[in-house]
Amino acid sequence: MTRYGYARVSTKDQKLDRQIEALVNAGVPYGHIYKDKVTGAKDGDRTQQKRLFKKMKAGDEVVESWERLTRSTRQLLNYDLMFRNLGVKLTSLKQPVDLDTAFGRFVLGTHACTAELERDLIKQRQAEGIAVKRSHGGNVGGGCRREALPCAGDAHPRHLRRHRHLQIDPVSHPP
């Protein structure tokens, strides 16, 4: 039996370190960890996941967190069926249930629905925020402009040095 791990983050700026450390601590050799940096909504872009799936054989084990594989209910259930047909065991570090039992498959299905709902709600809130910003004549995307006031999250001493001429009210901005 070979243990494989799969780690994924949604943007190039995010780090895989936490997931990789958890997989190594779970006994997955570092060389058997497949890593992708792609959005959760685009399963087709996961080249390392595809490589992992081609490498698996009966008796192997894939260790990860279910939502790292996909946030689509249908796709996660299809992956579970594919793994079972191949004789590959799917183990989740965050959801320690036995997928060979009816209860384990129920938990997998429930978790898959919850992950997909979470992704859809994030997309909905994002679209609503963009619509509100556009309705008020705001720019969408791009963050703060250098000549503008600092963003609320940027009220950090290093950032404020560039804006010495501005009066910052310490009550309305975090230290």
N, C-alpha and C positions, 0 to 999 in steps of 0.2 A: 504494500500500500504506500502510495506517495501522497504527501500532504501538500496542497497548493493553497496559496492565499491570493485574494484579489482586493486591491485598494483603489479607491477612486475619489477624486475631488472634482468640484464643478468648475473651477476656474484655474488658470495658469498661476495666479497669485497665491492660491491656497497651498498648504503644505500637506504632504502625505505622511509625515513623520509619526504622528499619533497612531494612525492605522497600522503602519509598518511595525512599529514597536509592539502593538497589541498582537499582531500576527506572529511575530518572532517569539514573543512570550508564550503564545499558545502552541509553540513547537513547530511552526512552519519555517523551514530553512529560508534564509534571505533570498537565495537564488531561485526559489520556487514562488516568489511573490510577483504577481503581475500588477502593473500600476498604470492607470489612465488618469489624464487630466482633461475631462470633458464634461459638458453639462448633463444633468440627470435626464433631460428630456430627449436626448439624441442617442438612443442605444446603438444605432448603426455606426457611430463614429468611434466606438471603443475597440481600437485595434488590439490592445493587450488582452482584453477580455476574449476576443475571437481567438487569439493565439492560445490562451488557456483552454478554451473549450475544445480546440483541435488536439491538444496534448492529453486530455483526460482519457482514462481507460477504466474498465471495471476494477473495482476495489480501491480506487483513489478517493481522496477526500478533499473537498474544497471548503476552506474556512474563510469566513468573512462576515459582514453584517448585511442582511438581506437587502436593505435599501441601497447599498453600494452596487449591487448587481443591476438593479433597475428600480424605477418608481412607478412602473406600470403594473397594475394588478395582473392583467392578462399575461404580460411577459414574464413576470416572476413565477406564476403558476406554470407557464410553459417550460421555463428553466427547470423547475422542480420535476416536472414530468420527464424532461430530457435526461436529467441526472439519474432519476430512478430507472429509466429504460437502459441507460448505460451502465448501471450498477455503481454509480458514483455517489458517495455520501456528501450531502450539503450540511455543513455545520456553521451555525452563526455564533459569533462571540457574544453578541448582545441579546440574543433570543435563544437561550439554551433549552430547546425542546427537541424531542425525537420526531423527525419527520416521517418515520416509519409507522407512526400511530395516527389514528383518526384525530385525536386531540392536537397532535403536532401539526397536521395538515390544516386543521381549523385555525390554529394560531397563525400559521403562515398566510392563509387567505385573509384573515382579519388584519394582520400587519400590512399586507400588500395594499389592501383598500385604504388603510390609514395613511400610508406613505403617498399613495396617488392623490388622495384628498389634500394632504399637506402641500404637495407640489402645485395642484390646481389652485388652491387658495393663495399661495404666494404669487402665482401668475396673475390672478384676479386682482389682488391688492396692488400689484405693480402697475397693471393697466389702469386701475382707478386713479392711482397717484399721478400717472402721466397725463391722464385726461384732465384732472384738476389743475395741474401745473400749466397745461396748454390753455385751458379756459381762462386763466389769469394772465396769459401772455408770457409765461415763463419759458425759458430754454429747457429742453429735455436732454439730459445727459451732459457730460462734460465736466461736472463738478464745479468747484469754485474757480473763478478767474483771479489771476494774481492781483489785479488792480481793485478787486472787490473786497468787501469786508471778509474776514476769515469765516469759514463755515463753523457752526457751533461745535462740531466734533474736533475742529482744528485749534481750539483755544488752548493750546499748549505753549509753554514758554518759548520753545525753539521756533514755533511758527509765528508767535507774536513779535519776535525780534525783527522780522521783516516788516512789521506794521507798527513801528514805534510811534508814528505820528497819530495813531488812532487812540481814542480813549475807550478802554474796555471796562465796563461795569463788572466788578468781581462778583456781584450777586447773580447776574444773569448768565455768567459763563463759568464752567467748572475750572478749578485751579489747574 
